[in-house]
Amino acid sequence: MRRVFLMAASVLIAAFAGPALLSAQVIVIQDATILTVSSGTFKGSILVRDGKIAEVGKKVSIPQGAKVIDATGQYVMPGIVDCHSHIAIDGDVNESSVSVSSMVNIRDVIDPEDVAIYRALAGGVTTANILHGSSNPIGGQTIVVKMRWGKDAEGMIFEGAKPGLKFALGENPKREGNGGRSIDLNGRYPATRMGIEETIREAFNQAKAYKAEWDAYEAKLADGEDSIPPRKDLKLEPLKEVLEGKRFVHAHAYRSDEILMLLHVADDYGFKIRTLQHALEGYKVAKEIAAHGAGVSTFSDAWSYKVEAFDAIPYNAAVLFHKGVLVSVNSDDAELMRHLNTEAAKTMKYGGLNETEALSMVTLNPAKQLGIDDRVGSIEPGKDADLVIYDKHPLSNYAKVQKVLIDGNIYFDRDSEISALRARQNEKQRLINQIKEELERPVQSPSPVQPASPVQPSPAKPASPVPTAQRGPA
């Protein structure tokens, strides 16, 4: 029975995953409206070779044997980059038992079979920053992935992307301190905004001392002196990398006062906040955020869903943008992730951004925030061929994704998906019927064990008479 269920589950997953990955070393997307984001919009074609954008222009050469995609009347834009997501994770995203959980790593729990990957891909998302939750002032290590549906966990990881570390301020970590979802129902320190600041400062006090030990050790090695290395501390190692600029900080924050607090802490310890996540009151302190050099990854118009969100305004992204802050629009939600293109469009209504500025909120800007803009975020020769083809302008509510390429491979094709839908439904029903039949089949009782025939004892033989002369004494 177990074998039948496992077999059926594996076939169902394969059936839902769609047709085999369509790939070609050379692809030409022909006669489309190309929204490059970085260098304007025009009608033309794109040549893809070896997973990279080889050529972009009004006319491109078509090599012999190339796969040609006729995109007449359609639109091509860079793959969407989501700077804040929790999909593709196996299990809980919060290590709530401690206040500083920098030793845990999202890389260890990537779930490549999460159907949200496929749905995000069908919405034009090609890259995402996968983060821990926000129950800790200093949370776990983040990782950037590509939506390579069908690959294993390692195959999803964006090669060469700088890792991050999740911070969180405000109500979420406070809730754990007040006995929220913590293992200890009495809560754990900290339970106030004051305590959150002190927790972060103390962690970096320890990290600075730890870094000093390693710096001294490496200096001795450079001088040719033999020395015993310091003890490796898995909690302090990521914080040391933050101090060295080798790891980004992505900080969950809402209120303007706590945003300023974290910027001051970072300045005191000599590191930069890479992104303030959500930052719904960022518009109040936009000048200070810009002066620090932090980016903001925010919602388009979410409001009043928690006590910290009541001062949110839909103009937040535009205000920050006009004040010189690098801004992106994120999802933080598997459903919202499927239509980030229209979330970006809202910045045109609320703030008057133009089409290119709006599109940059979900392409080039988040790519810059994640340090991967040399690879993705715009359509330029030499960049990864992560491209999305829409039937209408991607900022329209009516636009539908037609094809999605990642590294020059077609991972989503609407026509193929629709044509294969009936076959998948039939296969699914066949498997369901097979399982039902297996469950309804009467169980064959084992044949009763027949008792063995009793063994008849052999009749006792009479003893041989012993001659009287040979008998012993009476």
C-alpha positions as CSV (number, residue, x, y, z in Angstrom):
1,M,0.0,0.0,0.0
2,R,2.8,2.4,0.9
3,R,4.5,1.7,-2.4
4,V,1.3,2.6,-4.3
5,F,0.9,6.0,-2.5
6,L,4.5,6.9,-3.0
7,M,4.4,6.0,-6.7
8,A,1.1,7.9,-7.2
9,A,2.5,11.0,-5.4
10,S,5.7,11.1,-7.5
11,V,3.7,10.8,-10.7
12,L,1.3,13.5,-9.7
13,I,4.2,15.9,-8.9
14,A,5.8,15.1,-12.2
15,A,2.4,15.6,-14.0
16,F,1.9,19.0,-12.4
17,A,5.4,20.1,-13.1
18,G,4.4,20.2,-16.7
19,P,6.3,19.2,-19.8
20,A,10.0,18.6,-19.8
21,L,12.1,21.8,-19.6
22,L,12.2,23.4,-23.1
23,S,15.8,24.5,-23.7
24,A,17.9,25.7,-26.6
25,Q,21.4,26.9,-26.8
26,V,20.3,29.6,-29.2
27,I,16.9,31.4,-29.0
28,V,15.7,34.5,-30.8
29,I,12.7,36.4,-29.4
30,Q,11.5,38.2,-32.5
31,D,9.5,41.4,-33.2
32,A,8.5,42.2,-29.6
33,T,8.2,45.4,-27.7
34,I,11.2,45.3,-25.5
35,L,11.2,47.0,-22.1
36,T,14.9,47.0,-21.2
37,V,14.4,49.0,-18.0
38,S,18.0,50.3,-18.2
39,S,18.0,51.7,-21.8
40,G,14.5,52.5,-22.9
41,T,11.7,50.7,-24.8
42,F,11.7,49.8,-28.5
43,K,10.4,47.2,-30.9
44,G,13.0,44.7,-31.8
45,S,14.5,41.3,-31.1
46,I,16.7,39.5,-28.5
47,L,19.3,36.8,-29.3
48,V,20.0,34.4,-26.5
49,R,23.0,32.2,-26.5
50,D,24.5,29.9,-23.8
51,G,22.0,31.2,-21.3
52,K,23.1,34.8,-21.8
53,I,21.6,37.8,-23.7
54,A,23.9,37.9,-26.7
55,E,22.3,40.7,-28.6
56,V,19.5,43.2,-28.3
57,G,18.3,45.5,-31.0
58,K,15.7,46.5,-33.6
59,K,17.2,43.8,-35.8
60,V,19.4,40.8,-34.7
61,S,21.0,38.0,-36.6
62,I,19.3,34.7,-36.5
63,P,21.8,31.9,-36.4
64,Q,21.1,28.7,-38.3
65,G,19.2,26.2,-36.2
66,A,18.1,28.8,-33.6
67,K,14.7,28.4,-32.0
68,V,12.7,31.5,-33.0
69,I,9.9,32.8,-30.8
70,D,7.5,35.0,-32.7
71,A,6.6,37.7,-30.2
72,T,4.8,40.0,-32.6
73,G,2.4,42.2,-30.6
74,Q,3.8,41.0,-27.3
75,Y,6.1,42.5,-24.6
76,V,9.4,41.3,-23.2
77,M,10.7,42.6,-19.9
78,P,13.4,41.4,-17.4
79,G,12.4,38.6,-15.0
80,I,10.8,40.0,-11.9
81,V,13.0,40.0,-8.8
82,D,11.3,39.7,-5.4
83,C,13.4,41.1,-2.6
84,H,11.3,39.5,0.2
85,S,9.8,36.1,0.1
86,H,9.2,33.0,2.3
87,I,8.3,30.5,-0.3
88,A,10.2,27.3,-1.1
89,I,11.0,26.6,2.6
90,D,10.4,23.2,4.3
91,G,9.1,23.9,7.7
92,D,8.8,26.9,10.0
93,V,10.7,30.1,9.1
94,N,11.2,31.2,12.7
95,E,13.7,29.8,15.2
96,S,11.8,31.4,18.1
97,S,13.7,29.9,21.0
98,V,16.5,32.4,21.1
99,S,16.8,36.2,20.4
100,V,19.9,35.8,18.1
101,S,19.7,32.9,15.7
102,S,22.3,34.0,13.2
103,M,23.6,30.4,13.1
104,V,20.6,29.0,11.2
105,N,20.5,29.1,7.4
106,I,17.6,29.1,4.9
107,R,19.9,27.2,2.6
108,D,19.4,24.1,4.8
109,V,15.6,24.0,4.3
110,I,15.0,24.9,0.6
111,D,12.1,22.9,-0.7
112,P,12.3,22.7,-4.5
113,E,8.9,21.0,-4.7
114,D,6.9,23.8,-3.2
115,V,4.2,24.6,-5.7
116,A,4.5,28.3,-4.9
117,I,7.7,28.2,-7.0
118,Y,5.7,27.2,-10.1
119,R,3.0,29.8,-9.4
120,A,5.5,32.6,-8.9
121,L,7.2,31.5,-12.1
122,A,3.9,31.7,-14.0
123,G,3.6,35.2,-12.7
124,G,6.9,36.3,-14.2
125,V,9.1,36.0,-11.1
126,T,12.5,34.6,-11.9
127,T,14.6,35.5,-8.8
128,A,13.7,35.9,-5.1
129,N,15.4,36.6,-1.8
130,I,14.3,33.9,0.7
131,L,14.4,35.1,4.3
132,H,13.6,33.8,7.7
133,G,10.7,35.2,9.6
134,S,10.8,38.1,12.0
135,S,10.6,36.6,15.5
136,N,14.3,37.5,16.3
137,P,16.1,40.8,16.6
138,I,18.8,39.0,14.7
139,G,17.5,36.1,12.7
140,G,18.9,33.6,10.2
141,Q,21.0,33.6,7.1
142,T,19.2,34.4,3.9
143,I,19.7,33.2,0.3
144,V,18.9,34.2,-3.2
145,V,17.3,31.6,-5.5
146,K,16.1,31.4,-9.1
147,M,12.7,29.9,-9.8
148,R,14.2,26.8,-11.6
149,W,11.1,24.7,-11.2
150,G,12.1,21.0,-11.5
151,K,15.6,21.5,-10.2
152,D,16.8,20.2,-6.8
153,A,17.5,22.5,-3.9
154,E,21.1,23.2,-4.9
155,G,20.0,23.8,-8.4
156,M,17.7,26.7,-7.3
157,I,20.4,28.7,-5.6
158,F,21.6,31.8,-7.4
159,E,25.3,31.1,-7.9
160,G,27.6,33.9,-6.6
161,A,24.9,36.0,-5.0
162,K,26.1,37.5,-1.7
163,P,24.3,36.0,1.3
164,G,22.3,38.1,3.8
165,L,21.2,38.1,7.4
166,K,17.7,38.9,8.6
167,F,17.1,41.4,11.3
168,A,13.7,42.3,12.8
169,L,12.5,45.3,14.9
170,G,9.2,46.2,16.6
171,E,6.1,44.1,17.3
172,N,7.2,40.7,15.9
173,P,10.3,40.1,18.1
174,K,8.5,41.9,21.0
175,R,5.7,39.4,20.7
176,E,8.1,36.5,21.3
177,G,9.4,38.3,24.4
178,N,5.9,38.5,25.7
179,G,5.3,34.8,25.3
180,G,3.9,34.8,21.8
181,R,5.0,31.7,19.8
182,S,8.1,31.1,21.9
183,I,8.8,27.6,23.2
184,D,9.0,29.2,26.7
185,L,5.5,30.4,27.4
186,N,6.8,33.0,29.8
187,G,8.6,34.7,26.9
188,R,12.2,35.4,26.3
189,Y,14.3,38.6,26.3
190,P,13.8,41.1,24.8
191,A,10.1,42.2,25.1
192,T,10.5,45.9,24.3
193,R,12.1,48.1,21.6
194,M,14.7,49.1,24.2
195,G,15.6,45.5,24.7
196,I,15.8,44.9,20.9
197,E,18.4,47.6,20.5
198,E,20.4,46.3,23.4
199,T,20.3,42.7,22.0
200,I,21.6,43.8,18.6
201,R,24.4,46.0,20.2
202,E,25.5,43.2,22.5
203,A,25.6,40.7,19.6
204,F,27.9,43.1,17.7
205,N,30.0,43.7,20.8
206,Q,30.7,40.0,20.8
207,A,31.2,39.9,17.1
208,K,33.8,42.7,17.2
209,A,35.8,40.8,19.9
210,Y,35.5,37.7,17.9
211,K,36.7,39.5,14.7
212,A,39.6,40.9,16.7
213,E,40.7,37.4,17.7
214,W,40.7,36.2,14.1
215,D,42.4,39.4,12.8
216,A,45.2,38.9,15.3
217,Y,45.5,35.2,14.3
218,E,45.6,36.0,10.6
219,A,48.2,38.8,11.2
220,K,50.5,36.2,12.9
221,L,50.1,33.8,10.0
222,A,51.0,36.6,7.6
223,D,54.2,37.2,9.6
224,G,55.1,33.6,9.4
225,E,54.3,32.9,13.0
226,D,52.8,29.6,14.1
227,S,49.6,30.1,16.0
228,I,46.5,28.2,17.2
229,P,43.4,29.5,15.5
230,P,40.5,30.9,17.6
231,R,37.5,28.8,18.2
232,K,34.9,28.9,15.4
233,D,31.6,30.4,16.6
234,L,28.7,29.7,14.2
235,K,26.6,32.4,15.8
236,L,29.2,35.1,15.6
237,E,30.6,34.1,12.2
238,P,27.8,35.7,10.1
239,L,28.0,38.9,12.3
240,K,31.7,39.0,11.6
241,E,30.9,38.8,7.9
242,V,28.5,41.7,8.3
243,L,31.3,43.8,9.8
244,E,33.6,42.8,7.0
245,G,31.0,43.7,4.3
246,K,30.7,40.1,3.1
247,R,27.1,39.6,4.1
248,F,24.1,42.0,3.6
249,V,21.7,43.0,6.4
250,H,18.0,42.9,5.5
251,A,16.0,44.4,8.4
252,H,12.3,44.0,9.0
253,A,11.1,47.4,10.3
254,Y,8.0,49.5,10.3
255,R,8.1,52.6,12.5
256,S,10.3,55.7,11.8
257,D,11.8,55.7,15.3
258,E,13.0,52.1,15.1
259,I,14.3,52.7,11.6
260,L,16.5,55.6,12.9
261,M,17.6,53.4,15.8
262,L,18.9,50.7,13.6
263,L,20.7,53.2,11.3
264,H,22.4,54.7,14.3
265,V,23.4,51.2,15.6
266,A,24.9,50.3,12.2
267,D,26.8,53.6,12.0
268,D,28.2,53.0,15.5
269,Y,29.5,49.6,14.5
270,G,30.7,50.5,11.1
271,F,28.4,48.5,8.8
272,K,25.5,49.3,6.4
273,I,21.9,48.2,6.4
274,R,21.4,46.9,2.9
275,T,17.6,47.0,2.9
276,L,14.9,48.1,5.3
277,Q,12.1,45.6,4.6
278,H,8.5,47.0,4.7
279,A,9.5,50.3,6.2
280,L,6.0,51.6,5.9
281,E,6.9,54.8,7.8
282,G,10.1,55.2,5.7
283,Y,8.6,58.3,4.1
284,K,8.9,60.1,7.4
285,V,12.7,59.6,7.6
286,A,13.5,59.3,3.9
287,K,16.4,61.8,4.1
288,E,18.1,59.9,6.9
289,I,17.7,56.6,5.1
290,A,19.2,58.0,1.9
291,A,22.1,59.5,3.9
292,H,22.9,56.1,5.4
293,G,22.8,54.5,2.0
294,A,20.1,51.9,2.9
295,G,17.6,50.7,0.4
296,V,13.9,50.1,1.1
297,S,11.8,47.1,-0.1
298,T,8.2,48.0,0.7
299,F,4.6,47.1,-0.1
300,S,2.7,49.1,-2.7
301,D,-0.4,49.9,-0.6
302,A,-0.8,47.5,2.3
303,W,-2.3,49.3,5.3
304,S,-3.7,48.8,8.8
305,Y,-3.2,45.0,9.0
306,K,-1.2,45.4,12.3
307,V,-0.7,48.2,14.8
308,E,2.6,49.3,13.2
309,A,1.0,49.7,9.8
310,F,-1.6,52.4,10.6
311,D,0.6,55.3,9.3
312,A,1.3,53.5,6.0
313,I,0.6,55.5,2.9
314,P,0.5,54.3,-0.8
315,Y,2.9,57.1,-1.7
316,N,5.7,55.6,0.4
317,A,7.6,54.1,-2.5
318,A,7.4,57.3,-4.6
319,V,8.4,59.6,-1.7
320,L,11.4,57.5,-0.9
321,F,12.3,57.3,-4.6
322,H,12.2,61.1,-5.0
323,K,14.4,61.5,-1.9
324,G,17.1,59.4,-3.5
325,V,16.4,56.0,-1.8
326,L,16.8,52.8,-3.8
327,V,13.3,51.4,-3.6
328,S,11.7,48.1,-4.6
329,V,8.2,46.6,-4.2
330,N,8.1,43.1,-2.6
331,S,5.5,40.5,-2.0
332,D,6.2,38.8,1.4
333,D,3.3,36.5,0.3
334,A,3.0,33.6,-2.1
335,E,-0.2,34.9,-3.6
336,L,0.9,38.5,-4.0
337,M,4.1,37.3,-5.6
338,R,2.2,36.1,-8.7
339,H,1.3,39.7,-9.7
340,L,4.1,41.9,-8.6
341,N,4.0,43.5,-12.1
342,T,0.7,45.2,-11.2
343,E,1.9,46.0,-7.7
344,A,4.6,48.0,-9.4
345,A,2.1,49.7,-11.6
346,K,0.5,51.3,-8.5
347,T,3.5,53.6,-8.1
348,M,2.3,55.4,-11.2
349,K,-1.1,56.1,-9.6
350,Y,0.4,56.9,-6.2
351,G,3.4,59.1,-6.9
352,G,3.4,59.7,-10.6
353,L,6.3,57.4,-11.5
354,N,6.7,56.7,-15.2
355,E,6.6,53.2,-16.8
356,T,10.3,52.6,-16.6
357,E,10.5,53.8,-13.0
358,A,7.6,51.6,-12.0
359,L,9.1,48.5,-13.7
360,S,12.4,49.1,-12.0
361,M,10.7,48.6,-8.7
362,V,10.4,44.9,-9.4
363,T,13.4,44.3,-11.6
364,L,16.5,46.4,-11.6
365,N,16.1,48.0,-8.2
366,P,15.7,44.8,-6.2
367,A,18.5,43.3,-8.2
368,K,20.7,46.2,-7.0
369,Q,19.6,45.7,-3.5
370,L,20.6,42.1,-3.6
371,G,23.9,42.9,-5.4
372,I,23.0,40.8,-8.5
373,D,22.3,43.7,-11.0
374,D,25.4,42.6,-13.0
375,R,23.5,39.5,-13.8
376,V,19.7,40.3,-13.8
377,G,17.2,43.1,-13.6
378,S,17.5,44.6,-17.1
379,I,17.8,43.5,-20.7
380,E,21.4,44.0,-21.7
381,P,24.0,42.0,-23.6
382,G,26.0,39.8,-21.3
383,K,23.3,39.5,-18.6
384,D,21.5,36.2,-17.7
385,A,18.7,35.5,-20.2
386,D,16.0,35.8,-17.5
387,L,13.1,37.1,-19.5
388,V,9.3,37.3,-19.4
389,I,7.0,37.6,-22.4
390,Y,3.6,39.1,-21.8
391,D,0.6,39.3,-24.2
392,K,0.0,42.9,-23.1
393,H,1.9,45.6,-21.4
394,P,3.1,44.1,-18.1
395,L,1.8,47.1,-16.1
396,S,-1.7,46.3,-17.3
397,N,-4.1,44.4,-15.1
398,Y,-5.0,42.3,-18.1
399,A,-1.5,41.2,-19.0
400,K,-0.8,37.5,-18.9
401,V,2.6,35.8,-18.9
402,Q,3.1,33.8,-22.0
403,K,6.7,32.5,-21.6
404,V,9.4,32.7,-18.9
405,L,13.1,32.1,-19.6
406,I,15.7,31.6,-16.9
407,D,19.3,31.2,-18.0
408,G,18.0,30.9,-21.6
409,N,15.8,27.9,-20.8
410,I,12.1,28.1,-21.1
411,Y,10.7,27.2,-17.7
412,F,7.1,28.3,-18.4
413,D,5.1,28.2,-21.6
414,R,1.4,29.0,-21.4
415,D,0.5,27.4,-24.6
416,S,2.3,24.1,-23.6
417,E,0.7,24.3,-20.2
418,I,-2.8,24.6,-21.6
419,S,-2.4,22.0,-24.2
420,A,-1.1,19.5,-21.7
421,L,-3.8,20.3,-19.1
422,R,-6.3,17.7,-20.2
423,A,-3.7,15.0,-20.3
424,R,-2.6,15.9,-16.8
425,Q,-6.2,15.9,-15.5
426,N,-6.8,12.5,-17.0
427,E,-3.6,11.1,-15.5
428,K,-4.5,12.6,-12.1
429,Q,-7.9,10.9,-12.3
430,R,-6.4,7.6,-13.3
431,L,-4.1,7.7,-10.3
432,I,-6.9,8.6,-8.0
433,N,-9.0,5.7,-9.3
434,Q,-6.1,3.4,-8.9
435,I,-5.6,4.4,-5.2
436,K,-9.4,4.0,-4.6
437,E,-9.4,0.6,-6.0
438,E,-6.4,-0.4,-3.9
439,L,-8.2,0.9,-0.8
440,E,-11.5,-0.8,-1.6
441,R,-10.0,-4.2,-2.5
442,P,-10.9,-6.7,0.2
443,V,-8.0,-7.8,2.3
444,Q,-7.2,-11.5,1.8
445,S,-7.1,-13.2,5.1
446,P,-4.2,-15.6,5.5
447,S,-5.1,-19.3,5.3
448,P,-5.5,-20.8,8.8
449,V,-2.7,-22.9,9.9
450,Q,-3.8,-26.6,9.9
451,P,-2.9,-28.3,13.2
452,A,-0.4,-31.0,12.8
453,S,-1.6,-34.6,13.1
454,P,-1.0,-36.0,16.6
455,V,1.9,-38.4,16.7
456,Q,0.7,-41.8,17.8
457,P,3.1,-43.3,20.4
458,S,4.6,-46.5,19.4
459,P,3.5,-49.5,21.6
460,A,6.0,-50.2,24.3
461,K,8.0,-53.3,23.7
462,P,8.0,-55.9,26.5
463,A,11.2,-56.1,28.3
464,S,13.3,-59.0,27.4
465,P,13.2,-61.6,30.2
466,V,16.4,-61.7,32.2
467,P,17.5,-65.2,33.2
468,T,17.2,-65.8,36.9
469,A,20.8,-66.5,37.2
470,Q,21.7,-63.1,35.9
471,R,19.4,-61.1,38.2
472,G,20.9,-59.1,41.0
473,P,20.1,-59.3,44.6
474,A,16.5,-58.6,45.6
